[in-house]
Amino acid sequence: MHYFKIEEDKAADYTGYVDGSHRWKLPGIICPACKATWSTIAKDYPSVDLTPVASLANFEKARPEPADEYERLCELVRPLLPPGAVLEPGAGFGPIVGKAQGRFGQLVSPVPWVLLIQREVLEKLQAEGLRGLKGCRTELRFRQRASPELLELELLPVGRVHPDCLPSKRPPICRRCGRGGLSLPDKLLLDASTIPSHLDLFRLEDFSTQLICTERFVDTCRRLGLDGVVFHPLPAK
């Protein structure tokens, strides 16, 4: 199986613009062990509805919290997560709320770690038998008459890069907060032993801004003439 990285097609003649964020989020963490204050930007679960959780105000404002408080809030969210979800500081939940305007492709990547799709396109891909495609509603306000229905694809964090593309000397992973402190390698090499066999679309667990798909996904998109993104082949070992 061959794998590909998904990116916005900046050469396409589309004017679409999205300005929004997920309705709820975990705070960042102030770690007493490694002394880092940090949060992620890409482990988001738009299918997760936090309204059953008490004190929703704790999940509405981006901010850092001491590790004990962060971990307490994680436990409130954990029972609502989809199988395979990984929690990190700053993880987002619920629909993207905001505004949008312009002309959009059939697949839309407004930022590198988010993939939106028009509803009718998602239905076509699901009918083709592609695996793991879960579309979640957005709450985007359009200032135009003809506006598409954009859904967000929930991409689970699975698969990792191969150690061969990482520095030989790596900072230790904090046992308390899980922070590793590695920068994205210039050239990605996937660890084939960690890649799932049941998903055609996912994000990497260790570098979750990277959206990855299978050759099956790419071939289907090209056959259906879908646009808005480009696919770059990635080696695996």
ZIBELZI-V924840 format. One record per residue. RES is the residue in one letter. PSI is psi in degrees with one decimal (none if undefined). OMEGA is omega in degrees with one decimal (NA if undefined). D_LAST is the distance of its C-alpha to the last C-alpha in whole Angstrom. Layout:
RES | PSI | OMEGA | D_LAST
RES | PSI | OMEGA | D_LAST
//
This chain:
M | 136.3 | 176.7 | 11
H | 152.2 | -175.6 | 11
Y | 155.7 | -175.1 | 11
F | 147.3 | 172.2 | 14
K | 138.4 | -178.5 | 16
I | 132.4 | 176.3 | 19
E | 158.2 | 174.5 | 22
E | 139.3 | 174.6 | 26
D | 93.8 | -175.4 | 27
K | -13.5 | 178.4 | 30
A | -11.6 | -178.8 | 31
A | 150.1 | -176.0 | 32
D | 62.5 | 178.4 | 36
Y | 147.0 | -177.6 | 36
T | 7.1 | -174.1 | 38
G | 140.3 | -179.0 | 37
Y | 131.3 | 179.0 | 37
V | 130.7 | 176.2 | 36
D | 101.2 | -177.3 | 37
G | 174.6 | 177.1 | 37
S | 164.8 | -179.1 | 35
H | 146.9 | -172.5 | 35
R | -40.9 | -178.2 | 38
W | 160.8 | 179.5 | 37
K | 150.4 | 168.4 | 35
L | 150.1 | 174.7 | 34
P | 167.4 | 166.9 | 36
G | 175.5 | -175.9 | 34
I | 141.7 | 170.4 | 34
I | 102.9 | -170.8 | 36
C | 125.3 | 179.0 | 34
P | -15.0 | -177.4 | 37
A | -56.6 | -178.0 | 34
C | -5.8 | 176.7 | 32
K | 12.0 | 179.6 | 35
A | 147.1 | 168.7 | 32
T | 118.7 | -171.8 | 34
W | 165.2 | 172.5 | 31
S | 163.3 | 179.6 | 30
T | 169.7 | 177.4 | 27
I | 2.2 | -167.9 | 27
A | -7.4 | 178.2 | 25
K | 89.5 | -174.4 | 25
D | 145.2 | -176.7 | 28
Y | 85.6 | -175.1 | 29
P | -14.7 | 178.8 | 31
S | -11.3 | -172.8 | 32
V | 120.5 | 178.9 | 34
D | 115.5 | -177.1 | 38
L | 4.8 | -176.9 | 39
T | -27.0 | 175.5 | 43
P | -12.0 | -176.1 | 43
V | 133.8 | 176.3 | 42
A | 152.9 | 176.6 | 45
S | 57.3 | 179.8 | 46
L | -24.0 | -180.0 | 44
A | -24.0 | 178.2 | 45
N | -14.8 | -175.6 | 42
F | 13.7 | -174.0 | 39
E | -17.6 | -175.6 | 41
K | 129.0 | 177.1 | 41
A | 128.9 | -178.2 | 38
R | 158.8 | 171.6 | 39
P | 148.8 | 176.4 | 37
E | 153.5 | 172.7 | 39
P | 155.0 | -173.0 | 39
A | -40.5 | -178.3 | 36
D | -42.2 | 179.9 | 39
E | -42.1 | 176.3 | 40
Y | -46.3 | -178.8 | 36
E | -33.8 | 176.2 | 35
R | -42.7 | 179.9 | 38
L | -35.1 | 175.6 | 38
C | -42.4 | -177.4 | 34
E | -26.2 | 175.1 | 36
L | -32.7 | -176.8 | 38
V | -33.1 | -168.3 | 35
R | -41.5 | -178.8 | 33
P | -15.0 | -176.8 | 35
L | -3.2 | -173.0 | 35
L | 150.1 | 173.0 | 31
P | 155.9 | 177.0 | 29
P | 135.3 | 179.2 | 26
G | -4.9 | 179.9 | 23
A | 146.5 | 177.5 | 25
V | 126.3 | 179.5 | 24
L | 135.9 | 172.0 | 27
E | 158.8 | 176.5 | 27
P | 134.6 | 179.6 | 30
G | -1.0 | -179.8 | 31
A | 140.5 | -177.8 | 29
G | 154.4 | -178.8 | 31
F | 154.0 | 176.8 | 33
G | -178.3 | -174.8 | 35
P | 154.6 | 168.1 | 36
I | 125.7 | -180.0 | 35
V | 130.2 | 179.5 | 39
G | -150.2 | -177.5 | 40
K | 157.3 | 179.7 | 41
A | 153.3 | 177.1 | 40
Q | 161.8 | 177.1 | 41
G | -171.7 | 179.2 | 41
R | 134.1 | -175.0 | 39
F | 150.7 | 169.7 | 36
G | 178.7 | -180.0 | 33
Q | -28.9 | 169.0 | 32
L | 139.8 | -172.6 | 29
V | 127.9 | 175.1 | 29
S | 85.5 | -175.6 | 27
P | -29.4 | 170.3 | 30
V | 157.7 | -170.8 | 28
P | -23.4 | -174.5 | 24
W | 7.6 | 179.4 | 24
V | 137.1 | 177.0 | 26
L | 117.2 | 177.1 | 26
L | 157.8 | -177.3 | 29
I | 143.3 | 175.7 | 30
Q | 141.4 | -171.3 | 34
R | -46.7 | -176.9 | 35
E | -28.9 | 177.9 | 36
V | -42.4 | 176.9 | 32
L | -42.4 | -179.8 | 31
E | -37.1 | 177.1 | 33
K | -44.3 | -178.9 | 32
L | -39.6 | 177.4 | 28
Q | -37.1 | 178.4 | 29
A | -23.1 | 177.9 | 31
E | -3.9 | 177.3 | 28
G | 12.4 | 176.4 | 27
L | 143.2 | -169.3 | 24
R | 141.4 | 173.3 | 23
G | 21.7 | 179.8 | 23
L | 106.6 | -177.3 | 25
K | 108.7 | 179.9 | 28
G | 134.8 | -178.1 | 30
C | 142.7 | -176.4 | 33
R | 152.5 | 171.4 | 36
T | 163.5 | 174.5 | 37
E | 70.6 | -179.1 | 40
L | 130.5 | 178.7 | 40
R | 123.6 | 179.7 | 43
F | 134.1 | 175.8 | 44
R | 57.0 | -179.0 | 47
Q | 157.0 | -176.9 | 47
R | -53.4 | -178.1 | 49
A | 102.5 | -178.0 | 46
S | 139.4 | 179.0 | 43
P | 159.0 | 170.9 | 40
E | 105.5 | -177.8 | 39
L | 128.6 | 173.9 | 35
L | 152.6 | 174.2 | 33
E | 130.5 | 175.9 | 30
L | 124.7 | 178.1 | 27
E | 113.5 | -174.4 | 26
L | 112.1 | -178.1 | 22
L | 146.4 | 178.4 | 21
P | 105.9 | 179.1 | 19
V | 155.1 | -179.0 | 16
G | 150.1 | -176.8 | 12
R | 164.5 | 174.4 | 11
V | 156.2 | 179.2 | 9
H | 141.6 | 178.9 | 7
P | -24.6 | -177.7 | 10
D | -20.9 | 179.9 | 9
C | 7.8 | 179.2 | 10
L | 156.9 | 178.2 | 13
P | 146.7 | 179.2 | 17
S | -33.1 | 176.1 | 17
K | 111.8 | -175.5 | 20
R | 144.4 | 177.6 | 20
P | 148.3 | 179.9 | 23
P | 150.3 | 176.3 | 24
I | 129.0 | -178.9 | 23
C | 127.3 | -178.8 | 27
R | -22.8 | -177.5 | 28
R | -50.8 | -173.8 | 30
C | -11.6 | 177.8 | 29
G | 4.4 | -178.2 | 25
R | 133.2 | 178.3 | 25
G | -31.0 | 175.7 | 22
G | 17.1 | 179.5 | 23
L | 143.8 | 173.4 | 20
S | 154.6 | 178.5 | 20
L | 127.6 | 178.9 | 18
P | 149.3 | 177.5 | 15
D | -37.3 | 178.7 | 17
K | 114.2 | -178.2 | 13
L | 138.0 | 171.4 | 11
L | 117.6 | -176.0 | 7
L | 145.5 | 173.7 | 6
D | 102.6 | -173.2 | 5
A | -29.8 | -177.5 | 5
S | -15.5 | -178.5 | 8
T | -5.9 | -175.3 | 10
I | 131.2 | -178.2 | 10
P | 148.8 | 177.5 | 14
S | -5.2 | -174.4 | 15
H | 5.6 | -179.0 | 19
L | 139.2 | 173.9 | 18
D | -3.9 | -178.0 | 18
L | 129.3 | -177.6 | 19
F | 174.7 | 171.5 | 18
R | 155.0 | 179.2 | 18
L | 146.4 | 179.5 | 15
E | -40.8 | -175.3 | 17
D | -25.4 | 174.7 | 16
F | 79.4 | -164.8 | 17
S | -2.5 | 171.6 | 19
T | -10.4 | -175.0 | 21
Q | 117.1 | -179.2 | 17
L | 126.0 | -171.7 | 18
I | 143.1 | 175.9 | 15
C | 166.0 | 179.0 | 16
T | 166.5 | 174.6 | 15
E | -33.1 | 178.1 | 16
R | -42.1 | 178.4 | 19
F | -45.7 | -178.8 | 20
V | -47.0 | -178.6 | 20
D | -40.0 | -179.4 | 22
T | -43.8 | 178.3 | 24
C | -42.6 | -179.2 | 25
R | -39.7 | 179.5 | 26
R | -35.5 | 179.3 | 28
L | -4.3 | 178.7 | 30
G | 31.7 | -178.5 | 30
L | 145.7 | -177.4 | 29
D | -178.5 | 179.6 | 29
G | -22.8 | 178.2 | 29
V | 165.1 | 174.6 | 25
V | 158.7 | -176.5 | 23
F | 127.8 | 178.6 | 19
H | 123.1 | -179.2 | 17
P | 142.6 | 178.1 | 13
L | 136.3 | 175.5 | 10
P | 155.5 | 176.7 | 7
A | 150.1 | -176.9 | 4
K | none | NA | 0
//
